[in-house]
């Protein structure tokens, strides 16, 4: 088989496989970090009216003068109707820490 024909065949197979992988990735729920127009960024199975958890979400970090880092967390309420008041204080922490 001539090298040019083999190269063309391999390229065609790779292109076909690659296009299938790209299509598969766009169909996976929650794969994209940004919601498409009119879509959901949150998984609809996770969000519910009541009875869902409140989960910590990593929001960023700050460097300390001693070379360590301070991590900043927020909270995501998976409930659309139940509202929680989570006060700042010693009983509000993430572990292990």
N, C-alpha and C positions, 0 to 999 in steps of 0.2 A: 504494500500500500504506500503510495507516495506520501512524503512528509507533510506536504501542504494539505492533502486530503485528511490525513490523520489529525493535523492541527485544527482544521475546520470542524471535524467531527467532535473533537474534544471540547472546542469552544462552544459548539452548539449544545452539547450535553450539559456543560457547566452553566450556560445561560439559562437553559430550561430548568435545571435544578435550583439555581439561584432565584429565579422568578417565583418558583413555588414556595421557597423559604420566605421570601419577602411577603408574598400573599398570605402565608400562614401566620406570620407575625402580626400583620394588620388585623387579623380576625381574632386574635387572642384577647379576651376581655381584660382590661386593665394594663395592657402591654405598653400603650403610649403614656407618656408622662403628662401630656396636655390633652384635655378632652377635645374631640373634634367639634365643629360648630353644631349646636343642637344636641350634643352628646353628654354623657356623664363622665366626670373624672373619678368619682367614687363608684365602687362596685355596687350595683343595686341590691345584691344579695347581702351585703354587709350593712347597709343603711335600712333601718326599719322605724316604725312609729314609736314603739316603746320596747323595753326589755333588752336592749343592746348594751354593750359595754362602752365605757369611756376609756380611750387608750392614749398613752403618752406618745407624742410625736416629736422627734428630734428637729429643732429649729436652727441650731447653729452652735458655735463655740467662740469663746473669748480667751486669748492668751493671758496668763498671769505673769507677773514680773519674775517669779521664781522658775519659769520655764514650763510649768504645768498648764493645764487648760481647764476652763470652766465650761461645762456643757449646758445648753439652754433647751428646755423642753416645753412644749405646749400640750394641749389636750385636744383630742378629736372625739366629739360626742356622736356616736353612730345612731342616735335616736333623733327623729325629726319632731316629735312632740314633747318628749320628756326633757326638761331642762335641769341641769345640775349646777349648784353653787359650790365650787371647789375653792375654799379659802387658802391663802398662803399661810404656812405655819409648819410646826414640827411634825404634824401628822400627815403632811403632804410631801411625799418623797418617792423616788424611784429606787428600787433595789434589785440586784445587789449593787452597791455603790462604793 
